[in-house]
Amino acid sequence: MHTSSKIIFVLIVTFLFNCKSAKTISSNEADYNLSTRQLIKENAKQAADFKTLQSRLKITYTKKGKTQSHSVNFRSKKDEVLWINATFSVIRALVTPEKVSFYNKLDKTYFDGDYKYLSDLLGTELDFNKVQNLLLGETIYNINSSEYKTSVGDGSYIVQPKNQRDLFEIFFLLDPSNFKVKSQQISQPKEFRHLQIDYLTYQDVEKQIIPERIKVIAVEAQEEMVVELEMKNVSLNEDLRFPFKIPSGFKEIEL
């Protein structure tokens, strides 16, 4: 894997996320009659509530016709830490609200910086809360009834700002049967950029609704990157550690 591909892979797995009772969520009867205020309230009720989360995360990454698959250990302490560890600790990453850090033992490099690179890569401004929301199936921007409106189309509630900006368009698709996010779409038409996050399935883990399969599509001009995530063996509220120390002698990556 070339160094640039490793960097992209590490940053994607960094930000992206054994429960025997886990099961895939199926759709119930749809309700298309809610007001915007009611819909936002119902969506907020479905937000996952936990202290820590651990899962085996399968990542499939496709760009320029080349596909790579990896399985990593993912841990999270809600609102505080996201942690990734690849097999044999070859790649390890730690993400906090303040910064992003990772190291790669294969080429003895490390990165210790902010969210700018990932924001540039996906074409929209990101921070810790947005990344966490993306992984948990929550809208990456806060929605409220005073600034957003709803309509119905293609079996979904479509939530969008009352006044879309020329340079930046936002759409959230909510499932009318369970009020979870089905898709988030952010476009910058003049920049030929488009970010789409589709939640293909959810799972019930200890009475919390957690994404099971997520598909992220980032397009810039004629170049497309697709990342598919599958969360397996999810467990909640265990005592977890988040060990991270950049080894001595590693070379800092300049992005």
Residue pairs with C-beta under 8 A, 6 or more apart in sequence:
1 9
1 68
1 106
3 107
3 109
3 253
5 63
5 68
6 91
6 104
6 106
6 107
7 111
7 117
7 253
7 255
8 61
8 63
8 121
8 225
9 59
9 61
9 68
9 70
10 84
10 91
10 93
10 102
10 104
10 111
11 100
11 102
11 117
11 118
11 121
12 59
12 61
12 216
12 227
13 57
13 59
13 70
13 72
13 84
13 86
13 91
13 93
14 82
14 84
14 93
14 95
14 100
14 102
14 118
15 82
15 95
15 100
15 118
15 126
15 131
15 134
15 135
16 57
16 59
16 134
16 135
16 214
16 216
16 227
16 229
17 53
17 55
17 57
17 74
17 76
17 82
17 135
17 136
17 211
17 229
17 231
18 233
18 235
19 205
19 206
19 233
19 234
19 235
19 236
21 204
21 205
21 206
22 203
22 204
22 205
22 233
22 234
23 203
23 204
24 201
24 202
24 203
24 204
24 212
25 178
25 180
25 201
25 202
25 203
25 204
25 209
27 175
27 177
27 178
28 177
28 178
29 177
30 155
30 175
30 176
30 177
31 176
31 177
32 152
32 157
32 176
34 42
34 150
34 157
34 176
35 145
35 150
36 145
36 148
36 149
36 150
36 159
37 145
39 150
39 157
39 159
39 174
39 179
40 143
40 144
40 145
40 148
40 159
42 179
43 139
43 143
43 174
43 179
43 180
43 181
45 179
46 178
46 179
46 180
46 209
47 136
47 138
48 136
48 137
48 208
48 209
48 210
49 208
50 78
50 206
50 208
50 236
50 237
51 77
51 78
51 236
51 237
52 75
52 76
52 77
52 78
52 236
52 237
52 238
52 239
52 240
53 74
53 75
53 76
53 78
53 210
53 234
53 235
53 236
54 73
54 74
54 75
54 76
54 234
54 235
54 236
54 238
54 240
55 74
55 231
55 232
55 233
55 234
55 235
56 71
56 72
56 73
56 74
56 231
56 232
56 233
57 71
57 72
57 73
57 74
57 84
57 229
57 230
57 231
57 232
58 69
58 70
58 71
58 229
58 230
58 232
59 69
59 70
59 71
59 72
59 227
59 228
59 229
60 67
60 68
60 69
60 227
60 228
60 229
61 67
61 68
61 69
61 70
61 225
61 226
61 227
61 228
62 68
62 225
62 226
62 227
62 228
63 223
63 224
63 225
63 226
64 223
70 86
71 87
72 84
72 85
72 86
72 87
72 91
73 84
73 85
73 86
74 82
74 83
74 84
74 231
75 81
75 82
75 83
75 85
75 240
75 242
76 82
76 83
76 132
76 135
77 240
77 242
78 132
79 97
79 129
79 132
80 96
80 97
81 94
81 95
81 96
81 242
82 93
82 94
82 95
82 96
82 128
82 131
82 132
82 135
83 92
83 93
83 94
83 95
83 242
83 244
84 91
84 92
84 93
84 102
85 91
85 92
86 92
89 105
90 104
90 105
90 106
91 102
91 103
91 104
91 105
91 106
92 102
92 103
92 244
93 100
93 101
93 102
93 244
94 100
94 101
94 102
94 242
94 244
95 101
95 128
95 131
96 128
97 127
97 128
97 129
99 112
99 113
99 114
100 111
100 112
100 113
100 114
100 115
100 118
101 110
101 111
101 112
101 113
101 244
101 246
102 110
102 111
103 109
103 110
103 111
103 246
103 247
103 250
104 110
105 247
108 247
108 249
108 250
108 251
109 250
109 251
109 252
109 253
110 246
110 247
110 250
110 251
110 252
110 253
111 252
111 253
111 255
112 246
112 252
113 255
115 126
115 127
115 128
115 131
116 255
117 255
118 126
118 131
119 125
119 126
121 218
121 225
122 195
122 216
122 218
123 186
123 188
123 191
123 193
123 194
123 195
123 218
123 219
123 220
124 186
124 188
124 193
124 195
126 140
130 140
130 141
132 138
133 139
133 140
134 140
134 184
134 197
134 216
135 211
135 214
136 210
136 211
137 180
137 181
137 199
137 202
137 209
137 210
137 211
137 214
138 181
139 159
139 172
139 181
139 184
140 184
140 186
140 197
141 170
143 159
143 172
147 161
147 162
148 159
148 160
148 161
148 162
149 159
149 160
149 161
149 162
150 157
150 158
150 159
151 157
151 158
152 158
152 176
155 176
156 173
156 174
156 175
156 176
156 182
156 183
157 173
157 174
157 175
157 176
158 171
158 172
158 173
159 171
159 172
159 173
159 174
160 169
160 170
160 171
160 172
161 170
164 170
166 190
167 188
167 189
167 190
167 191
168 186
168 187
168 188
169 185
169 186
169 187
169 188
169 189
170 185
170 186
171 183
171 184
171 185
171 186
172 181
172 183
172 184
172 185
173 181
173 182
173 183
173 184
173 185
174 180
174 181
174 182
175 181
175 182
178 202
178 209
180 199
180 202
180 209
181 199
182 198
182 199
183 196
183 197
183 198
183 199
184 195
184 196
184 197
185 194
185 195
185 196
185 197
186 194
186 195
186 196
187 193
187 194
187 195
188 194
191 220
192 219
192 220
192 221
193 219
193 220
194 217
194 218
194 219
195 216
195 217
195 218
195 219
196 216
196 217
196 218
197 214
197 215
197 216
197 217
198 214
198 215
198 216
198 217
199 211
199 213
199 214
200 212
200 213
200 214
200 215
201 211
201 212
201 213
202 209
202 210
202 211
202 212
203 209
203 210
203 211
203 212
203 231
203 234
204 210
205 234
205 235
205 236
206 236
206 237
208 236
210 231
210 234
211 229
211 231
212 230
212 231
213 228
213 229
213 230
213 231
214 228
214 229
214 230
215 226
215 227
215 228
215 229
216 226
216 227
216 228
216 229
217 224
217 225
217 226
218 224
218 225
218 226
218 227
219 225
